[in-house]
Amino acid sequence: MTVPITAREDFVRESTTHPALRDEQEFIDRAHARRDTLLAAVERELAAAPRDDVEAARVTGLRRRRADLRHAEQGLVFGRLDAADGSSRHIGRIGLPERDDDSEPLVLDWRAAAARPFYTATPLDPQGQQRRRHIRTRGREVVGVDDEPLDPEAAAGELVGEGALLQALSARRTGRMGTAVATLQREQDEIVRSDSSGPLIVQGGPGTGKTVVALHRVAYLLFNRPELAGQGVLVLGPSPRFLDYIAQVLPALGETSVVPATCDTLLPGAAVEREESRELAEIKGRALWQPTLTAYIRSLLPAPGDLEFLVDGERYPLPAQRVRDALDGATSGRDVHAARRWFIDKVHDLLTDAVVERHEELLAGMETGFEEILARVDAGQARSDDRGVHSGATGVDVDGELTDDDVERIRARICSDAGIAARIDDFWPVYDARAALRRLLQDDALLREFAGELTGDERALVTGAPAPLAPSDIPLLDAVATLLGAVDPPQEQGEFLADRAAARRDWAYGHVAVDEAQELSAMQWHMVLRRVPSRSITAVGDIDQTEAPHRHTSWEEAVQPVFGDRWRRGDLTICYRTPREVMALTEPVLKRAGSSSVPPRAVRDSGVEPWVVTATDAELPGTVGQLAAELAARWEGGTVGVIAPTARLTTLRARLPGTVVLSAGEAKGLEWDAALVVDPDGIATEPRGWNGLYVALTRCTQELGRVRAVS
């Protein structure tokens, strides 16, 4: 049953005819009233909470709950499950308790285990449910319900909640990604709720909901593993535009412990300063650089040898064996700068021991031959009123013996001695990560020594590159910075977890979600792995949409150099976004791209056949402008995107100032109601061009137009 409604007066008129609408409106009113009450209570608690360290955790929890309640204003309740035993549960964006906390919740959080049948139950596998109801709302008003009987006699549809899903897909695009929590499908839900141990690589073609799945998985994991909120979740996207596109999804799902970034912005204090050739980017993205950099940085460690220091004007040698022992202890399991700090502490200890030992030797030498004199002095002191002796006081100034305080004062002098510090700096200098990397990349001899797999021509490309950072330098710099470590131990800064995590290279996240994962080079995968020691990773992508210059054409080639065999794969096979009419065009394009994949299966028709017009180079900007305007009028309230070869972007953007005009690579992950693909043959001739054309053709949800360039 589907009951639509478009306005409040319609609801009043239809409510007696359709009691489902009346019943659900009454429940929605009740749920929002409960939400408002809970939000007001949280606001009062926050206003009264003391701002001190003791209450910090509680205040953080209250702020999180306030954010959840605020973001749940839209789509608070979107479904209902009617069980075979006669009970009912409403499903919503967040959970809402009844006034009696021991009773069933008023609204069940979509991430709770009890809510899973809402996404997975079918007539052939009802999972104890009799009916599923999708509730559509606009603000706080019910605008429709879709009922699905869940019994073996009912027709088994291809989709769960087909009416609600297709209604959502038919809605106009807004330029921001909406949540799909009400319409997740079974194969999507299985990935969302799958085990989070180890890397999960999800392959999905256009329109299969890869990004939706990744983000809802983040929300699900944060809900079911509360400890992740304290560690944070990193969401890695392909571009700032993409991150802006998805910016509202996780807050709308009630999750705020998330740090968004791109590979180019992942290393604090580093930024891309120039572009580079695809050939050079491919070379510097190879997995060989991780062992290369490890060996190179290890070569910077000092060789053991004799060291001599001047303390209080006297020379104190440290033999080579003692230096070797100190170096061995320092470098065991530590990065370079942490090892250096450990080594300095050890040298300070050794020097302190040497000074104390020399003092004791000197004292012993002085006492030899003077026992009789000392005995007479001691006897005289015993008869005198010497307060130092009578009081039992000791110390170098009293009896020549060193107390623990004396030893600590000696060590403090050694630690603050500029001459000693300078001698250690000469032996083991502090290294700057960027300077160390640049030294390697600009020295052919070092590259021959540490990167022997590179050919002479490849080394020449590397050494001939300018010094400013290119995108492929960021992962290399991150590796060097990690191997070197921080010069000083990092300090926690920032009130919010996201701010603290984003500011630290060594932050250990609880989970990392990677979108457009097929674009990552091996060195970028290493950069990801360094940030999640648990290897809890969800990576989604389409290997057939790869645009990056690396050479892999399968997930095995993409991730095994970093993960080995310790990863598993999931697949999304149903295309919900792109209509059948458009997907029918993709199979020959994939074959030209060298893919062996089967395109995802489209499950909906738009009723609009893709069309083609032709234009000369001179006519093309005007033709595109006119067609884009017609599409915008036809899809008023929605969005239109133009995709063109990179060489044509400047001209088209000048001709269409109010229209989104992107390259195929820039359009990846985005969607519009209508897409206009300009000069598809030109796109196909670009690097990875057939993959790019596959991307360009699959960006629309309703209508696809193509403008072919003719001479």
Buried (B, 14 or more C-beta within 10 A) or exposed (E): EEBBBEEEEEBEEBBEEBEBBBBBBEBBEBBBEBBEEBBEEBEEBBEEBEEEEEEEEEBBBBBBBBBBBEBBBBBBBBBBBBBEEEEEBBBBBBBBBEEEEEEEBBBBBBBBEEBBBBBBBBBEEBBEBBBBBBBBBBEBBBBBBBBBBBEEEBEEEEBBBBBBBBBBBEEEBEEEBBBBBBBBBBBBBBBBBBEBEEBBBBBBBBBBBBBBBBBBBBBBBBBBBEEBBEBBBBBBBBBEBBBBBBEBBBBBBBBBBBBBBBBBBBBBEBEBEEEBEBEBBBBBBBBBBBEBBBEBBEEBBBEBEEBEBEBEEEEBEBEEEBBEBBBEEBBEEBBBBBBBBBBBEBBBEBBBBBBBEEBEEEBEEEEEEEEEEEEEEEEEEEEEEEEEBEEEEBEBEBBBEBBEEBBEEBBEBBBEBEEBEEBBEEBBEEBBBBEBBBBBBBBBEBBEBBBEEBEEEBBEBBBEBEEEBBBBBBBBBBBBBBBBBBBEEEEEEEEEBBEBBBBBBEBEBBBBBBBBBBBBBBBBBBBBBBBBEBBBBBBBBBBBBBBBBBEBBBBBEBBBBBBEEEBBEBEBEBBBBBBEBBBEBBEEBBEEBEBEBEBBEBBBEBEBEBEEBEBEEEBBBEBBBEBBBBBBEBBEEBBBBBBBBBEBBEBBBEBBEEBBBBBBBBBBBBBBBBBBBBBBEBBBEBEBBBBBBBBBBBBBBBBBBBBBBEE
